[in-house]
Amino acid sequence: MAGRPSKYTPEIADTICELTATTSKSLRSICNELNLSVSAVLDWLASGKYQEFTDKYARAKTMQADAMFEEIIEIADDEAKDLLDGEFGQQGNAAAVQRAKLRVDARKWAASKLAPKKYGDKIEHTGNVDVQITGMKIV
């Protein structure tokens, strides 16, 4: 029994990779935009049948971390919604500031997972640690 014909084309693969590399959009969001099934795209990546796409997609995910880093700077620098006109003049807009913080934190986390060597937490080990265990009985 044959499955549905694949919608795979090199052009679709290139579009997926371009959107992945240049935005913080998820694969699910990109697939919705292109009217594709996420599971079909995941099958293309896992099947080994489209190795060029798999390689391009892996590079695109790494580039996506850089795009997220740039978005973090843009979000942090955007003051447009920081103040509201209120009854007594301009007042701080705590909701907008919190939303911006959430957007920054989400991108920081995602970038640290996509490119851990570049954006992950740096753990520095210094000095020697002596461990002595006495009086313990392991059963």
Backbone as a printed PyTorch tensor [residue, N CA C, xyz], in Angstrom:
tensor([[[ 0.8330, -1.1700,  0.0000],
         [ 0.0000,  0.0000,  0.0000],
         [ 0.8850,  1.2430,  0.0000]],

        [[ 0.7740,  2.0610, -1.0000],
         [ 1.6090,  3.2440, -1.1360],
         [ 1.0090,  4.3870, -0.3290]],

        [[ 1.8910,  5.1900,  0.2490],
         [ 1.4410,  6.3580,  0.9990],
         [ 1.1480,  7.5120,  0.0570]],

        [[ 0.7810,  8.6090,  0.6460],
         [ 0.5330,  9.8150, -0.1110],
         [ 1.8050, 10.2660, -0.8120]],

        [[ 1.6980, 10.8240, -2.0210],
         [ 2.9120, 11.3010, -2.6780],
         [ 3.5180, 12.4550, -1.8790]],

        [[ 4.8360, 12.4960, -1.8600],
         [ 5.5380, 13.5230, -1.1050],
         [ 5.4420, 14.8630, -1.8180]],

        [[ 5.3140, 15.9280, -1.0320],
         [ 5.3140, 17.2800, -1.5870],
         [ 6.7350, 17.8300, -1.6850]],

        [[ 7.7200, 16.9970, -1.3630],
         [ 9.1030, 17.4690, -1.3250],
         [ 9.5550, 17.9750, -2.6850]],

        [[10.1410, 19.1480, -2.6610],
         [10.8740, 19.6790, -3.8190],
         [12.0860, 20.4060, -3.2540]],

        [[13.1460, 20.5210, -4.0240],
         [14.3020, 21.2900, -3.5430],
         [13.9330, 22.7440, -3.2110]],

        [[12.9650, 23.2970, -3.9400],
         [12.5500, 24.6850, -3.6780],
         [11.8650, 24.8060, -2.3130]],

        [[11.0030, 23.8410, -2.0040],
         [10.3460, 23.8530, -0.6960],
         [11.3900, 23.6740,  0.4090]],

        [[12.3200, 22.7650,  0.2000],
         [13.3740, 22.5400,  1.1870],
         [14.1830, 23.8170,  1.4010]],

        [[14.5260, 24.5190,  0.3240],
         [15.2820, 25.7670,  0.4380],
         [14.4840, 26.8350,  1.1910]],

        [[13.1870, 26.9060,  0.9350],
         [12.3380, 27.8770,  1.6260],
         [12.2790, 27.5790,  3.1180]],

        [[12.1320, 26.3080,  3.4650],
         [12.1200, 25.9050,  4.8790],
         [13.4280, 26.3170,  5.5420]],

        [[14.5350, 26.0340,  4.8730],
         [15.8470, 26.3560,  5.4420],
         [16.0540, 27.8630,  5.5570]],

        [[15.6210, 28.6150,  4.5590],
         [15.7700, 30.0700,  4.6050],
         [14.9560, 30.6750,  5.7510]],

        [[13.7100, 30.2460,  5.8910],
         [12.8760, 30.7550,  6.9840],
         [13.4220, 30.3360,  8.3440]],

        [[13.9520, 29.1390,  8.4210],
         [14.5380, 28.6610,  9.6720],
         [15.7620, 29.4850, 10.0350]],

        [[16.6310, 29.7280,  9.0680],
         [17.8970, 30.4200,  9.3240],
         [17.7160, 31.9000,  9.6580]],

        [[16.6600, 32.5090,  9.1430],
         [16.5450, 33.9710,  9.2560],
         [15.4890, 34.4480, 10.2480]],

        [[14.7640, 33.5300, 10.8710],
         [13.7310, 33.9270, 11.8300],
         [13.7830, 33.0150, 13.0500]],

        [[13.0110, 33.3660, 14.0430],
         [12.9040, 32.4940, 15.2170],
         [11.6640, 31.6130, 15.1290]],

        [[11.0820, 31.5140, 13.9300],
         [ 9.8840, 30.6920, 13.7470],
         [10.1970, 29.2170, 13.9640]],

        [[ 9.2440, 28.5260, 14.5440],
         [ 9.3770, 27.0840, 14.7340],
         [ 9.1080, 26.3580, 13.4250]],

        [[ 9.5210, 25.1120, 13.3550],
         [ 9.2280, 24.3000, 12.1760],
         [ 7.7180, 24.1830, 11.9910]],

        [[ 6.9910, 24.0620, 13.0800],
         [ 5.5250, 23.9740, 13.0170],
         [ 4.9360, 25.2230, 12.3700]],

        [[ 5.4170, 26.3890, 12.7710],
         [ 4.9310, 27.6420, 12.2180],
         [ 5.2740, 27.7580, 10.7300]],

        [[ 6.4800, 27.3660, 10.3670],
         [ 6.9070, 27.4130,  8.9650],
         [ 6.0570, 26.4680,  8.1210]],

        [[ 5.8200, 25.2690,  8.6420],
         [ 4.9870, 24.3040,  7.9090],
         [ 3.5670, 24.8260,  7.7290]],

        [[ 3.0050, 25.4380,  8.7590],
         [ 1.6680, 26.0150,  8.6360],
         [ 1.6430, 27.0800,  7.5500]],

        [[ 2.6720, 27.9150,  7.5360],
         [ 2.7740, 28.9870,  6.5450],
         [ 2.8570, 28.4340,  5.1190]],

        [[ 3.5360, 27.3030,  4.9600],
         [ 3.7420, 26.7030,  3.6380],
         [ 2.7200, 25.6120,  3.3170]],

        [[ 1.7470, 25.4210,  4.2100],
         [ 0.7230, 24.3960,  4.0320],
         [ 1.3420, 23.0000,  3.8880]],

        [[ 2.2620, 22.7030,  4.7990],
         [ 2.9390, 21.4020,  4.8300],
         [ 2.6640, 20.7220,  6.1640]],

        [[ 2.7560, 19.4320,  6.1650],
         [ 2.6370, 18.6480,  7.3880],
         [ 3.9910, 18.6160,  8.0930]],

        [[ 4.0000, 18.9260,  9.3770],
         [ 5.2390, 18.8560, 10.1520],
         [ 5.7960, 17.4440, 10.1050]],

        [[ 4.9330, 16.4590, 10.2450],
         [ 5.4100, 15.0720, 10.2520],
         [ 6.0340, 14.6980,  8.9120]],

        [[ 5.5200, 15.2350,  7.8140],
         [ 6.1200, 14.9570,  6.5100],
         [ 7.5310, 15.5350,  6.4380]],

        [[ 7.6920, 16.7640,  6.9150],
         [ 9.0180, 17.3920,  6.8900],
         [ 9.9710, 16.6360,  7.8050]],

        [[ 9.5000, 16.2260,  8.9650],
         [10.3480, 15.4320,  9.8590],
         [10.7340, 14.1060,  9.2020]],

        [[ 9.8120, 13.5170,  8.4510],
         [10.1370, 12.2910,  7.7060],
         [11.2110, 12.5600,  6.6560]],

        [[11.1170, 13.6980,  5.9570],
         [12.1360, 14.0400,  4.9550],
         [13.5040, 14.1390,  5.6260]],

        [[13.5240, 14.7320,  6.8220],
         [14.7930, 14.9070,  7.5340],
         [15.3560, 13.5840,  8.0400]],

        [[14.4830, 12.6940,  8.4780],
         [14.9260, 11.4430,  9.0930],
         [15.1750, 10.3150,  8.0970]],

        [[14.5740, 10.4190,  6.9230],
         [14.6010,  9.2860,  5.9950],
         [15.9700,  8.9930,  5.4030]],

        [[16.8160,  9.9900,  5.3180],
         [18.0960,  9.8010,  4.6380],
         [17.9690,  9.9450,  3.1330]],

        [[16.7410, 10.0550,  2.6530],
         [16.4910, 10.1720,  1.2230],
         [16.8590, 11.5640,  0.6890]],

        [[16.7820, 12.5440,  1.5630],
         [17.0480, 13.9310,  1.1640],
         [18.2180, 14.4730,  1.9870]],

        [[19.3810, 13.8700,  1.8180],
         [20.5360, 14.2060,  2.6530],
         [20.9480, 15.6660,  2.5030]],

        [[20.8370, 16.2150,  1.3050],
         [21.2040, 17.6190,  1.1000],
         [20.3010, 18.5220,  1.9570]],

        [[19.0160, 18.2070,  1.9930],
         [18.0780, 18.9630,  2.8180],
         [18.4290, 18.8140,  4.2920]],

        [[18.7300, 17.6040,  4.7180],
         [19.0860, 17.3570,  6.1120],
         [20.3040, 18.1890,  6.5160]],

        [[21.3100, 18.2310,  5.6510],
         [22.5180, 19.0080,  5.9310],
         [22.2260, 20.5070,  5.9570]],

        [[21.4530, 20.9910,  4.9900],
         [21.0920, 22.4110,  4.9440],
         [20.2650, 22.8110,  6.1640]],

        [[19.3630, 21.9310,  6.5560],
         [18.4970, 22.2300,  7.6960],
         [19.3250, 22.3150,  8.9820]],

        [[20.2890, 21.4290,  9.1360],
         [21.1590, 21.4680, 10.3190],
         [21.9290, 22.7890, 10.3650]],

        [[22.4470, 23.2380,  9.2280],
         [23.1430, 24.5350,  9.1790],
         [22.1650, 25.6700,  9.4640]],

        [[20.9530, 25.5650,  8.9360],
         [19.9470, 26.6020,  9.1510],
         [19.5940, 26.7340, 10.6340]],

        [[19.5050, 25.6150, 11.3520],
         [19.1940, 25.6640, 12.7800],
         [20.3050, 26.3760, 13.5520]],

        [[21.5460, 26.1600, 13.1580],
         [22.6570, 26.8600, 13.7990],
         [22.5880, 28.3560, 13.4920]],

        [[22.2620, 28.6860, 12.2510],
         [22.1220, 30.0900, 11.8650],
         [20.9260, 30.7370, 12.5750]],

        [[19.9140, 29.9410, 12.8820],
         [18.7460, 30.4530, 13.5710],
         [19.1360, 31.0090, 14.9430]],

        [[20.0980, 30.3950, 15.5920],
         [20.5600, 30.8930, 16.8850],
         [21.1100, 32.3120, 16.7330]],

        [[21.8380, 32.5760, 15.6450],
         [22.3550, 33.9240, 15.3940],
         [21.2110, 34.9040, 15.1300]],

        [[20.1950, 34.4580, 14.3960],
         [19.0270, 35.3170, 14.1470],
         [18.3280, 35.6440, 15.4640]],

        [[18.2290, 34.6570, 16.3470],
         [17.6030, 34.8900, 17.6430],
         [18.4150, 35.8800, 18.4700]],

        [[19.7220, 35.7650, 18.4040],
         [20.5910, 36.6960, 19.1220],
         [20.3310, 38.1250, 18.6500]],

        [[20.2240, 38.3030, 17.3410],
         [19.9460, 39.6350, 16.8000],
         [18.5650, 40.1280, 17.2340]],

        [[17.5880, 39.2400, 17.2720],
         [16.2540, 39.6210, 17.7380],
         [16.2830, 40.0450, 19.2020]],

        [[17.1050, 39.3860, 19.9990],
         [17.2280, 39.7490, 21.4170],
         [17.6660, 41.2060, 21.5440]],

        [[18.6570, 41.5980, 20.7620],
         [19.1500, 42.9830, 20.8000],
         [18.0390, 43.9430, 20.3730]],

        [[17.3170, 43.6010, 19.3010],
         [16.2260, 44.4630, 18.8240],
         [15.1260, 44.6100, 19.8730]],

        [[14.7480, 43.5070, 20.4940],
         [13.6940, 43.5480, 21.5130],
         [14.1450, 44.3880, 22.7030]],

        [[15.3740, 44.1600, 23.1380],
         [15.8870, 44.8900, 24.3000],
         [16.0020, 46.3840, 24.0260]],

        [[16.3250, 46.7600, 22.8050],
         [16.4980, 48.1760, 22.4530],
         [15.1900, 48.8830, 22.1130]],

        [[14.1200, 48.1390, 21.8900],
         [12.8410, 48.7280, 21.4930],
         [12.1420, 49.3500, 22.6970]],

        [[12.0360, 50.6700, 22.6840],
         [11.3950, 51.3950, 23.7830],
         [ 9.9740, 51.8290, 23.4370]],

        [[ 9.4740, 51.4400, 22.2880],
         [ 8.2080, 51.9580, 21.7670],
         [ 7.0290, 51.7890, 22.7230]],

        [[ 6.9620, 50.7030, 23.4340],
         [ 5.7930, 50.4470, 24.2950],
         [ 6.1240, 50.5270, 25.7850]],

        [[ 7.2740, 51.0780, 26.1070],
         [ 7.6900, 51.1360, 27.5080],
         [ 6.8540, 52.0970, 28.3450]],

        [[ 6.2880, 53.1150, 27.7030],
         [ 5.5090, 54.1180, 28.4230],
         [ 4.0960, 54.2070, 27.8650]],

        [[ 3.1540, 54.4660, 28.7430],
         [ 1.7570, 54.6690, 28.3550],
         [ 1.3390, 56.0760, 28.7660]],

        [[ 0.4810, 56.6710, 27.9760],
         [-0.0980, 57.9480, 28.3660],
         [-1.2220, 57.6560, 29.3460]],

        [[-1.0730, 58.1630, 30.5370],
         [-2.0730, 57.9230, 31.5710],
         [-2.7160, 59.2110, 32.0350]],

        [[-3.5270, 59.0750, 33.0230],
         [-4.2650, 60.2120, 33.5790],
         [-3.3260, 61.2940, 34.1070]],

        [[-2.1740, 60.8820, 34.6230],
         [-1.2160, 61.8210, 35.2130],
         [ 0.0570, 61.9280, 34.3800]],

        [[-0.0700, 61.7780, 33.0820],
         [ 1.1030, 61.8350, 32.2030],
         [ 1.5710, 60.4340, 31.8430]],

        [[ 2.7880, 60.3700, 31.3790],
         [ 3.3080, 59.0690, 30.9600],
         [ 3.6670, 58.2180, 32.1710]],

        [[ 3.3160, 56.9360, 32.0720],
         [ 3.5990, 55.9820, 33.1370],
         [ 4.2580, 54.7530, 32.5230]],

        [[ 5.0150, 54.0630, 33.3350],
         [ 5.6600, 52.8480, 32.8650],
         [ 4.6480, 51.7800, 32.4890]],

        [[ 4.9370, 51.0470, 31.4510],
         [ 4.0590, 49.9730, 30.9820],
         [ 4.6800, 48.6380, 31.4000]],

        [[ 4.3850, 48.2290, 32.6150],
         [ 4.9920, 47.0130, 33.1770],
         [ 4.6710, 45.7790, 32.3450]],

        [[ 3.4730, 45.7030, 31.8000],
         [ 3.0880, 44.5260, 31.0070],
         [ 3.9480, 44.4050, 29.7560]],

        [[ 4.1930, 45.5190, 29.0720],
         [ 5.0130, 45.4800, 27.8590],
         [ 6.4570, 45.1340, 28.1870]],

        [[ 6.9540, 45.6580, 29.2860],
         [ 8.3300, 45.3650, 29.6980],
         [ 8.4620, 43.8860, 30.0550]],

        [[ 7.4830, 43.3450, 30.7740],
         [ 7.5140, 41.9230, 31.1330],
         [ 7.4180, 41.0380, 29.8920]],

        [[ 6.5760, 41.4460, 28.9520],
         [ 6.4440, 40.6820, 27.6980],
         [ 7.7580, 40.6770, 26.9330]],

        [[ 8.4230, 41.8180, 26.8650],
         [ 9.7210, 41.8970, 26.1880],
         [10.7420, 41.0020, 26.8920]],

        [[10.7080, 41.0030, 28.2250],
         [11.6280, 40.1470, 28.9870],
         [11.3700, 38.6760, 28.6770]],

        [[10.0960, 38.3010, 28.6130],
         [ 9.7430, 36.9150, 28.2780],
         [10.2450, 36.5550, 26.8770]],

        [[10.0710, 37.4630, 25.9200],
         [10.5180, 37.2100, 24.5500],
         [12.0340, 37.0530, 24.4970]],

        [[12.7440, 37.8920, 25.2360],
         [14.2080, 37.7960, 25.2880],
         [14.6240, 36.4790, 25.9320]],

        [[14.0280, 36.1550, 27.0690],
         [14.4020, 34.9220, 27.7740],
         [14.1330, 33.6760, 26.9290]],

        [[13.0060, 33.6580, 26.2110],
         [12.6870, 32.5060, 25.3650],
         [13.7280, 32.3510, 24.2630]],

        [[14.1470, 33.4550, 23.6650],
         [15.1480, 33.3960, 22.5990],
         [16.5200, 33.0220, 23.1440]],

        [[16.8520, 33.5240, 24.3310],
         [18.1300, 33.1480, 24.9430],
         [18.1810, 31.6440, 25.1900]],

        [[17.0960, 31.1100, 25.7240],
         [17.0480, 29.6770, 26.0000],
         [17.1730, 28.8800, 24.7010]],

        [[16.3770, 29.2590, 23.6960],
         [16.4020, 28.5250, 22.4270],
         [17.7680, 28.6220, 21.7630]],

        [[18.3700, 29.7980, 21.7560],
         [19.6970, 29.9590, 21.1420],
         [20.7340, 29.1090, 21.8700]],

        [[20.6030, 29.0010, 23.1940],
         [21.5640, 28.1920, 23.9610],
         [21.4390, 26.7070, 23.6410]],

        [[20.2590, 26.2770, 23.2060],
         [20.0620, 24.8740, 22.8330],
         [20.4730, 24.6220, 21.3870]],

        [[20.2520, 25.6110, 20.5150],
         [20.6010, 25.4530, 19.1020],
         [22.1110, 25.5430, 18.8730]],

        [[22.7830, 26.4060, 19.6210],
         [24.2320, 26.5920, 19.4720],
         [24.8520, 26.7010, 20.8620]],

        [[24.9260, 25.5840, 21.5890],
         [25.3700, 25.6320, 22.9810],
         [26.8040, 26.1300, 23.1610]],

        [[27.6790, 25.8240, 22.2180],
         [29.0610, 26.2820, 22.3580],
         [29.1520, 27.8020, 22.2460]],

        [[28.2870, 28.3760, 21.4460],
         [28.3130, 29.8160, 21.2110],
         [27.4460, 30.5800, 22.2090]],

        [[26.2390, 30.0730, 22.5140],
         [25.2820, 30.8090, 23.3200],
         [24.9060, 30.1280, 24.6290]],

        [[25.4550, 28.9550, 24.8860],
         [25.1290, 28.2540, 26.1210],
         [25.8730, 28.8320, 27.3040]],

        [[25.4400, 28.4330, 28.4810],
         [26.1140, 28.8830, 29.6940],
         [27.5260, 28.3160, 29.7180]],

        [[28.4610, 29.1550, 30.0910],
         [29.8530, 28.7250, 30.1940],
         [30.0850, 28.2360, 31.6190]],

        [[30.5630, 27.0270, 31.7230],
         [30.8740, 26.4670, 33.0320],
         [32.3800, 26.3980, 33.1390]],

        [[32.8920, 27.0980, 34.1200],
         [34.3390, 27.1530, 34.2940],
         [34.7150, 26.3580, 35.5320]],

        [[35.6310, 25.4380, 35.3460],
         [36.1210, 24.6400, 36.4620],
         [37.4830, 25.1820, 36.8600]],

        [[37.6130, 25.5790, 38.1070],
         [38.8990, 26.0910, 38.5700],
         [39.2920, 25.3640, 39.8340]],

        [[40.5770, 25.2140, 40.0010],
         [41.0850, 24.6050, 41.2230],
         [40.8500, 23.1140, 41.2900]],

        [[41.4280, 22.5240, 42.2890],
         [41.2620, 21.1030, 42.5340],
         [40.2650, 20.9000, 43.6620]],

        [[39.5120, 19.8600, 43.5570],
         [38.5440, 19.5390, 44.5940],
         [38.9260, 18.1830, 45.1740]],

        [[39.1410, 18.1590, 46.4720],
         [39.4330, 16.9050, 47.1580],
         [38.1610, 16.4200, 47.8180]],

        [[37.8160, 15.1940, 47.5600],
         [36.6290, 14.6100, 48.1590],
         [37.0740, 13.4560, 49.0450]],

        [[36.6350, 13.5010, 50.2880],
         [36.9340, 12.4130, 51.1950],
         [35.6210, 11.8640, 51.7360]],

        [[35.4550, 10.5790, 51.6120],
         [34.2540,  9.9480, 52.1250],
         [34.6990,  8.9820, 53.2090]],

        [[34.1940,  9.1940, 54.3880],
         [34.5610,  8.3070, 55.5040],
         [33.3010,  7.8530, 56.2100]],

        [[33.3780,  6.6800, 56.7410],
         [32.2950,  6.1590, 57.5640],
         [31.0330,  5.7870, 56.8070]],

        [[31.1380,  5.6130, 55.4900],
         [29.9680,  5.2470, 54.7060],
         [30.0440,  3.7660, 54.3350]],

        [[28.9290,  3.1330, 54.4260],
         [28.8570,  1.7390, 54.0570],
         [27.8960,  1.6240, 52.8900]],

        [[28.3820,  1.1320, 51.7720],
         [27.5410,  0.9910, 50.5880],
         [27.0500, -0.4470, 50.5370]],

        [[25.7460, -0.5810, 50.4940],
         [25.1450, -1.9180, 50.4860],
         [24.7490, -2.2880, 49.0780]]])
